[in-house]
Amino acid sequence: MGGDRAMPSSLCFDEESFDDIELSELSFSLDPTFNRRESKPDSCSIIDDAIEEVDETPSREHELVYEELERRISPNLLEIQANKKRRFNTYRDVLKTYDHLLQGSQSLKKEKGKILSYSPGRWVEKVGGLNLSNYDVPDTTTLLLIGPKGSGKSSLINRISKFFEDGIFACERAQVSYDSSTGDGTFFLHEYMIPRNSSSFCLYDTRSLLDNSSDNYEMLKNWITNGVRHGELILRPSDDSSLRTRLKHKARKSRYVSSRARMVNFVIFVVNGVEVLRLMEGNCDTLEGGKFKQMTTTFNCPYLSFKDDKPVVVVTHGDLLSIADRARIRVYLGQLLGIPPAKQIFDIPESFDPVTGLMIVNMLRYCLEHADKNLPHKNWLVKKVCKISISTWIYIFVILSMAILSIYMQYLHIGRSVKSKEKFHVDWHNIRHLWLE
């Protein structure tokens, strides 16, 4: 903080060369074969590998998307150039996170142990003279997963669950669709404790978001304000009658909905990296009325933020992309959603390696820390009343009794005085002679 940090030799950049680098030189293309090229033996940095993937004749299609987004915000050419340089620096920082994960994978066991030993309220910040006893700490911290259809919410839950069960051959807990375009998806809320037999925190798999923002808004509002229940069927106003009938039939078969609602403590916004890249490399008009606009609207829904903390973003299906493309996606989403891509956007592919494991740990650490940070305070009036001792209650009762008795005695005294005055009668007729004499 505030000082220069030493970087590994594999991460060093020539700062003077930034002005000579056009962002178009960082144009990477999606590998249609979905195969990674073999890294050179002398290459010790993911950043070096990504830079080597630059095409000799780079396309500017993705740069047009950035520039179209910037023209609405900063028409000044100088600002556009500054934004380009800032974006390149951000891209470099995102690439550095992959190198840091690779170098820090040796501490995976230690960092994993911190998540396994977590209990709700563990990372509460002692600020404002408050401590853990001043907060309403839940029995289980609840993390809500949301995202469009095919974003990979259920697959992400399975990936996280297998990571903590130490077995890639462990049974998948969440139902996934082979093809998101034809699969049914998730219609019931499902609760998954992490790890399986723990009660410290849980992930909630939810029904996919739609392009209809009003449906999404009402659905998210209900989950955040009223809580989520395991096994609850989620119906939307836009569902047709045949779908409603089919879903209600499924609900009758299960006949189980948890009677306990869990309040959501933090939100994980899941997106499909392949889909995002496809939209980035498409027509710029996509920004006007397409999925990017809907993504931004949903992400900025006020119910998803806890005070100033916005949801964390997880990019899935990165195993189908190159490191360069995955970094580009995180940078673009950071600019689109207004969050730091290197710290709040996590790339979790469908691979089982230490780097991915450490990314899972970092993502959960971020979510749990911010969930504890935003725990609601206890009701101070109720708390103070509960702290009053029995002797204090007796003392208050005696004082009130004496006050009531005193008021009652005064009332009796006044009543007797009035009655005595009414009984006193002067017979003026018999004593009239006193005036006549």
C-alpha positions as CSV (number, residue, x, y, z in Angstrom):
1,M,0.0,0.0,0.0
2,G,1.5,3.3,-1.1
3,G,4.9,1.8,-2.1
4,D,6.5,0.1,-5.0
5,R,6.1,-3.6,-5.1
6,A,8.7,-5.9,-6.5
7,M,7.4,-8.2,-9.3
8,P,8.7,-11.5,-10.3
9,S,11.0,-11.4,-13.3
10,S,8.4,-13.2,-15.4
11,L,5.9,-10.4,-14.7
12,C,8.1,-7.4,-15.6
13,F,6.9,-5.0,-18.2
14,D,8.7,-2.1,-19.9
15,E,6.6,0.8,-18.6
16,E,8.0,3.1,-21.3
17,S,6.6,0.8,-24.0
18,F,3.0,1.3,-22.9
19,D,2.5,4.4,-25.0
20,D,3.7,2.6,-28.1
21,I,1.4,-0.3,-27.6
22,E,-2.0,-0.2,-29.3
23,L,-4.7,-2.2,-27.6
24,S,-5.5,-3.8,-31.0
25,E,-2.2,-5.6,-30.6
26,L,-3.9,-7.6,-27.9
27,S,-6.5,-9.0,-30.2
28,F,-6.8,-12.7,-29.5
29,S,-9.1,-15.1,-31.3
30,L,-11.1,-18.1,-30.1
31,D,-9.4,-21.3,-31.0
32,P,-12.0,-23.3,-33.0
33,T,-10.4,-26.6,-32.0
34,F,-10.6,-25.7,-28.3
35,N,-7.2,-27.1,-27.8
36,R,-4.4,-25.4,-26.0
37,R,-1.1,-25.1,-27.8
38,E,1.8,-26.7,-26.0
39,S,3.8,-24.2,-24.0
40,K,7.5,-23.8,-24.6
41,P,9.8,-25.3,-22.0
42,D,11.6,-22.0,-21.5
43,S,8.3,-20.1,-20.9
44,C,7.8,-19.5,-17.2
45,S,5.0,-17.0,-17.2
46,I,1.3,-17.2,-18.2
47,I,1.6,-13.5,-19.3
48,D,4.4,-14.3,-21.7
49,D,2.4,-17.2,-23.1
50,A,-0.6,-14.9,-23.6
51,I,1.4,-12.2,-25.3
52,E,2.9,-14.8,-27.7
53,E,-0.7,-15.7,-28.7
54,V,-1.0,-12.2,-30.4
55,D,-2.1,-12.7,-34.1
56,E,0.3,-11.2,-36.7
57,T,-2.7,-9.6,-38.4
58,P,-4.9,-8.7,-35.5
59,S,-8.6,-8.0,-35.9
60,R,-10.1,-4.9,-34.5
61,E,-13.7,-6.3,-34.1
62,H,-13.5,-6.5,-30.3
63,E,-11.8,-3.0,-30.2
64,L,-14.8,-1.5,-31.9
65,V,-17.0,-2.8,-29.1
66,Y,-14.9,-1.0,-26.5
67,E,-14.8,2.2,-28.5
68,E,-18.5,2.2,-29.0
69,L,-18.9,1.9,-25.2
70,E,-16.5,4.7,-24.6
71,R,-17.9,7.2,-27.1
72,R,-21.1,7.5,-25.0
73,I,-19.0,8.3,-21.9
74,S,-16.0,10.2,-23.1
75,P,-16.2,11.8,-26.5
76,N,-12.9,13.5,-26.0
77,L,-10.1,11.8,-27.9
78,L,-7.6,12.3,-25.1
79,E,-10.0,10.5,-22.7
80,I,-10.4,7.6,-25.1
81,Q,-6.6,7.2,-25.4
82,A,-6.4,7.3,-21.6
83,N,-9.1,4.7,-21.3
84,K,-7.1,2.5,-23.8
85,K,-4.0,2.7,-21.7
86,R,-6.0,2.1,-18.5
87,R,-7.6,-0.9,-20.1
88,F,-4.3,-2.3,-21.1
89,N,-2.9,-1.9,-17.6
90,T,-6.0,-3.7,-16.3
91,Y,-5.5,-6.5,-18.8
92,R,-1.9,-6.8,-17.6
93,D,-3.1,-7.0,-14.0
94,V,-5.7,-9.7,-14.8
95,L,-3.0,-11.7,-16.6
96,K,-0.8,-11.3,-13.5
97,T,-3.5,-13.0,-11.4
98,Y,-3.0,-16.2,-13.3
99,D,0.8,-16.1,-12.6
100,H,0.1,-15.3,-8.9
101,L,-2.2,-18.3,-8.7
102,L,0.3,-20.5,-10.3
103,Q,3.0,-19.4,-7.9
104,G,0.7,-19.5,-4.9
105,S,-0.8,-23.0,-5.6
106,Q,1.6,-24.4,-3.1
107,S,-0.4,-22.7,-0.3
108,L,-3.6,-24.3,-1.6
109,K,-4.0,-26.7,1.3
110,K,-3.6,-23.9,3.9
111,E,-6.1,-21.6,2.1
112,K,-8.5,-24.4,1.7
113,G,-8.3,-25.1,5.4
114,K,-9.4,-21.5,6.2
115,I,-12.6,-22.1,4.2
116,L,-13.2,-25.5,5.9
117,S,-12.8,-24.0,9.3
118,Y,-15.1,-21.1,8.6
119,S,-18.1,-20.4,10.8
120,P,-20.7,-17.6,10.3
121,G,-19.5,-14.3,11.6
122,R,-15.8,-15.4,11.7
123,W,-14.7,-12.5,9.5
124,V,-16.8,-9.8,11.1
125,E,-14.9,-6.5,11.2
126,K,-14.8,-4.9,14.6
127,V,-15.6,-1.3,13.7
128,G,-17.6,1.4,15.3
129,G,-17.2,-0.2,18.8
130,L,-19.1,-3.3,17.7
131,N,-18.2,-6.9,18.1
132,L,-19.7,-10.2,17.0
133,S,-22.3,-10.2,19.8
134,N,-23.8,-7.0,18.3
135,Y,-24.7,-8.7,15.0
136,D,-27.5,-11.1,14.0
137,V,-25.3,-14.0,13.0
138,P,-27.1,-16.8,11.0
139,D,-26.7,-20.5,11.7
140,T,-25.6,-20.9,8.1
141,T,-24.2,-18.3,5.6
142,T,-26.2,-18.5,2.4
143,L,-24.7,-17.7,-1.0
144,L,-27.2,-17.3,-3.8
145,L,-26.1,-18.3,-7.4
146,I,-27.9,-16.4,-10.2
147,G,-27.4,-16.2,-13.9
148,P,-29.0,-16.8,-17.4
149,K,-29.7,-20.2,-18.7
150,G,-26.6,-22.1,-19.7
151,S,-24.3,-19.9,-17.6
152,G,-23.1,-23.0,-15.6
153,K,-24.6,-22.4,-12.1
154,S,-25.2,-26.1,-11.5
155,S,-21.8,-27.1,-12.9
156,L,-20.1,-24.6,-10.7
157,I,-21.8,-26.1,-7.6
158,N,-20.6,-29.5,-8.7
159,R,-17.1,-28.2,-9.3
160,I,-16.9,-26.6,-5.9
161,S,-18.4,-29.6,-4.1
162,K,-15.9,-32.0,-5.7
163,F,-13.0,-29.7,-4.8
164,F,-13.9,-29.9,-1.1
165,E,-14.6,-33.6,-1.2
166,D,-11.1,-34.2,-2.7
167,G,-12.3,-36.4,-5.5
168,I,-12.9,-35.7,-9.2
169,F,-14.9,-38.9,-9.4
170,A,-17.3,-37.9,-6.6
171,C,-21.0,-38.0,-7.5
172,E,-22.4,-34.8,-9.0
173,R,-24.9,-33.3,-6.6
174,A,-26.6,-30.8,-8.9
175,Q,-28.4,-31.8,-12.1
176,V,-26.8,-30.3,-15.2
177,S,-28.1,-30.2,-18.8
178,Y,-26.0,-31.7,-21.6
179,D,-27.3,-29.0,-24.0
180,S,-28.6,-25.8,-22.4
181,S,-30.7,-25.0,-25.5
182,T,-32.8,-28.2,-25.1
183,G,-32.5,-29.0,-21.4
184,D,-35.1,-28.1,-18.8
185,G,-32.7,-26.3,-16.4
186,T,-33.4,-25.7,-12.8
187,F,-37.0,-25.0,-11.7
188,F,-36.7,-25.7,-7.9
189,L,-34.5,-24.0,-5.4
190,H,-31.8,-26.4,-4.2
191,E,-29.6,-26.0,-1.2
192,Y,-26.1,-27.5,-1.1
193,M,-24.0,-27.4,2.0
194,I,-20.3,-26.9,1.4
195,P,-18.8,-29.3,2.4
196,R,-21.6,-31.9,2.1
197,N,-22.1,-32.6,5.9
198,S,-21.2,-29.2,7.1
199,S,-23.6,-26.4,8.2
200,S,-21.2,-23.4,8.0
201,F,-22.3,-22.1,4.6
202,C,-24.4,-23.2,1.7
203,L,-24.8,-22.5,-2.1
204,Y,-28.3,-22.1,-3.5
205,D,-29.0,-23.1,-7.1
206,T,-31.8,-21.1,-8.6
207,R,-33.9,-20.8,-11.7
208,S,-32.3,-19.1,-14.7
209,L,-32.8,-15.4,-15.4
210,L,-34.7,-14.3,-18.5
211,D,-34.4,-11.5,-21.0
212,N,-37.5,-10.1,-19.3
213,S,-36.2,-7.7,-16.7
214,S,-39.5,-7.3,-14.9
215,D,-39.7,-11.1,-14.2
216,N,-36.2,-11.1,-13.0
217,Y,-36.7,-8.1,-10.8
218,E,-39.7,-9.6,-9.0
219,M,-38.0,-13.0,-8.6
220,L,-34.8,-11.5,-7.2
221,K,-36.8,-9.2,-4.9
222,N,-38.7,-12.2,-3.5
223,W,-35.5,-14.2,-2.8
224,I,-33.7,-11.4,-1.1
225,T,-36.6,-10.0,1.0
226,N,-38.4,-13.2,1.9
227,G,-35.5,-15.7,1.8
228,V,-35.0,-18.9,-0.1
229,R,-36.4,-22.4,0.8
230,H,-35.0,-25.7,-0.3
231,G,-37.3,-27.5,-2.7
232,E,-39.5,-24.4,-3.5
233,L,-41.0,-24.3,-7.0
234,I,-40.2,-21.1,-8.9
235,L,-43.0,-20.0,-11.2
236,R,-42.9,-16.8,-13.3
237,P,-45.7,-14.7,-14.7
238,S,-44.3,-15.3,-18.2
239,D,-44.6,-19.2,-17.9
240,D,-47.2,-20.6,-20.2
241,S,-50.0,-22.9,-19.0
242,S,-48.5,-26.1,-20.2
243,L,-45.2,-25.4,-18.4
244,R,-47.0,-24.5,-15.2
245,T,-49.0,-27.7,-15.3
246,R,-45.9,-29.8,-15.9
247,L,-44.0,-28.1,-13.1
248,K,-46.9,-28.4,-10.6
249,H,-47.0,-32.1,-11.4
250,K,-43.3,-32.3,-10.6
251,A,-43.9,-30.4,-7.3
252,R,-46.7,-32.8,-6.3
253,K,-44.3,-35.7,-6.8
254,S,-41.7,-34.3,-4.5
255,R,-44.1,-33.0,-1.8
256,Y,-41.3,-31.4,0.1
257,V,-40.6,-27.7,0.7
258,S,-38.4,-26.7,3.6
259,S,-40.4,-24.8,6.2
260,R,-37.3,-22.8,7.0
261,A,-36.4,-19.8,4.9
262,R,-32.7,-18.8,4.7
263,M,-32.0,-15.1,4.3
264,V,-29.4,-14.5,1.5
265,N,-26.1,-13.2,2.7
266,F,-24.3,-12.6,-0.6
267,V,-24.8,-13.2,-4.3
268,I,-22.7,-14.9,-7.0
269,F,-23.5,-13.8,-10.6
270,V,-22.5,-16.6,-13.0
271,V,-21.9,-16.0,-16.7
272,N,-20.8,-18.3,-19.6
273,G,-17.4,-17.1,-20.8
274,V,-17.9,-18.6,-24.3
275,E,-21.2,-16.8,-24.7
276,V,-19.7,-13.5,-23.5
277,L,-16.8,-13.8,-26.0
278,R,-19.2,-14.5,-28.8
279,L,-21.1,-11.4,-28.0
280,M,-17.9,-9.3,-27.7
281,E,-16.8,-10.4,-31.2
282,G,-20.3,-9.8,-32.7
283,N,-21.9,-6.7,-33.9
284,C,-21.6,-3.6,-31.8
285,D,-25.4,-3.2,-31.9
286,T,-25.5,-6.0,-29.4
287,L,-24.8,-3.3,-26.7
288,E,-28.0,-1.5,-27.5
289,G,-30.7,-4.0,-26.9
290,G,-29.0,-7.4,-26.4
291,K,-27.9,-9.6,-23.7
292,F,-25.1,-7.2,-22.5
293,K,-27.7,-4.6,-21.6
294,Q,-29.9,-7.2,-19.8
295,M,-26.8,-8.5,-18.0
296,T,-26.0,-5.0,-16.8
297,T,-29.6,-4.2,-15.7
298,T,-29.8,-7.4,-13.7
299,F,-26.4,-7.0,-12.1
300,N,-27.3,-3.5,-11.0
301,C,-30.6,-4.6,-9.4
302,P,-30.6,-2.9,-6.0
303,Y,-31.7,-6.0,-4.2
304,L,-28.5,-7.8,-5.2
305,S,-26.2,-5.3,-3.5
306,F,-25.4,-5.3,0.2
307,K,-24.8,-1.7,1.1
308,D,-22.0,-0.7,-1.3
309,D,-20.9,-4.3,-2.1
310,K,-22.0,-5.6,-5.5
311,P,-22.2,-9.3,-6.3
312,V,-19.1,-11.3,-7.2
313,V,-18.9,-12.5,-10.9
314,V,-17.8,-16.0,-11.8
315,V,-16.9,-16.8,-15.5
316,T,-17.4,-20.4,-16.4
317,H,-16.4,-22.6,-19.4
318,G,-12.9,-21.1,-19.4
319,D,-11.5,-24.5,-20.2
320,L,-12.8,-24.0,-23.7
321,L,-10.8,-20.7,-24.1
322,S,-7.3,-19.5,-24.1
323,I,-5.8,-17.6,-21.2
324,A,-5.7,-14.5,-23.3
325,D,-9.4,-14.7,-24.1
326,R,-10.3,-15.4,-20.5
327,A,-8.4,-12.3,-19.5
328,R,-10.1,-10.2,-22.2
329,I,-13.5,-11.4,-20.9
330,R,-12.8,-10.4,-17.3
331,V,-11.5,-6.9,-18.4
332,Y,-14.6,-6.3,-20.5
333,L,-17.0,-7.4,-17.8
334,G,-15.2,-5.3,-15.3
335,Q,-15.7,-2.2,-17.5
336,L,-19.3,-3.1,-18.4
337,L,-20.4,-3.8,-14.8
338,G,-18.2,-1.3,-13.0
339,I,-16.2,-3.7,-10.8
340,P,-12.5,-4.5,-10.6
341,P,-11.9,-7.5,-12.9
342,A,-8.7,-8.7,-11.1
343,K,-10.4,-8.8,-7.6
344,Q,-14.1,-9.3,-8.1
345,I,-14.4,-11.4,-11.3
346,F,-13.2,-15.0,-10.9
347,D,-12.4,-17.4,-13.8
348,I,-13.4,-20.9,-12.7
349,P,-13.2,-23.4,-15.6
350,E,-14.2,-27.1,-15.6
351,S,-10.6,-28.3,-14.8
352,F,-9.1,-30.0,-11.8
353,D,-5.8,-28.3,-11.1
354,P,-4.3,-26.3,-8.2
355,V,-4.7,-23.0,-10.0
356,T,-8.5,-23.6,-10.4
357,G,-8.7,-24.8,-6.8
358,L,-7.0,-21.7,-5.5
359,M,-9.4,-19.5,-7.6
360,I,-12.4,-21.3,-6.0
361,V,-10.9,-20.7,-2.5
362,N,-10.3,-17.0,-3.3
363,M,-13.9,-16.6,-4.7
364,L,-15.5,-18.2,-1.6
365,R,-13.2,-16.2,0.7
366,Y,-14.4,-13.0,-0.9
367,C,-18.0,-13.9,-0.7
368,L,-17.9,-15.1,3.0
369,E,-15.9,-12.1,4.1
370,H,-18.4,-9.7,2.5
371,A,-21.3,-11.7,3.8
372,D,-19.9,-11.3,7.4
373,K,-19.1,-7.6,6.7
374,N,-22.8,-6.9,5.9
375,L,-24.5,-8.9,8.7
376,P,-27.5,-6.9,10.1
377,H,-27.2,-5.4,13.5
378,K,-29.3,-6.7,16.4
379,N,-32.3,-4.6,17.6
380,W,-30.8,-2.4,20.2
381,L,-34.1,-1.8,22.1
382,V,-34.8,-5.5,22.4
383,K,-31.2,-6.1,23.5
384,K,-31.4,-3.5,26.2
385,V,-34.7,-4.8,27.5
386,C,-33.4,-8.3,27.6
387,K,-30.4,-7.1,29.7
388,I,-32.6,-5.7,32.5
389,S,-32.3,-7.9,35.6
390,I,-35.1,-9.3,37.6
391,S,-34.3,-7.0,40.6
392,T,-34.7,-4.0,38.3
393,W,-38.1,-5.3,37.2
394,I,-39.1,-5.7,40.8
395,Y,-37.9,-2.2,41.6
396,I,-39.9,-0.7,38.7
397,F,-43.0,-2.6,39.8
398,V,-42.7,-1.3,43.4
399,I,-42.3,2.3,42.2
400,L,-45.3,2.0,39.8
401,S,-47.4,0.4,42.6
402,M,-46.6,3.2,45.0
403,A,-47.4,5.8,42.4
404,I,-50.8,4.2,41.6
405,L,-51.6,3.8,45.3
406,S,-50.7,7.5,46.0
407,I,-53.0,8.6,43.1
408,Y,-55.8,6.4,44.4
409,M,-55.5,7.8,48.0
410,Q,-55.6,11.3,46.7
411,Y,-58.7,10.4,44.8
412,L,-60.4,9.0,47.9
413,H,-59.5,12.1,49.9
414,I,-61.1,14.4,47.3
415,G,-64.2,12.2,47.1
416,R,-64.7,12.3,50.9
417,S,-64.3,16.1,51.0
418,V,-67.0,16.5,48.3
419,K,-69.4,14.2,50.1
420,S,-69.0,16.1,53.5
421,K,-69.8,19.3,51.8
422,E,-72.9,17.8,50.3
423,K,-74.1,16.6,53.7
424,F,-73.7,20.0,55.4
425,H,-77.1,21.8,55.1
426,V,-78.2,25.2,56.4
427,D,-81.9,25.7,57.3
428,W,-82.2,29.3,56.3
429,H,-85.9,29.3,57.1
430,N,-85.4,28.6,60.8
431,I,-82.7,31.2,61.3
432,R,-84.3,34.0,59.4
433,H,-85.3,35.7,62.7
434,L,-81.6,36.5,63.3
435,W,-81.8,39.1,60.6
436,L,-85.3,40.3,61.6
437,E,-84.2,41.2,65.1
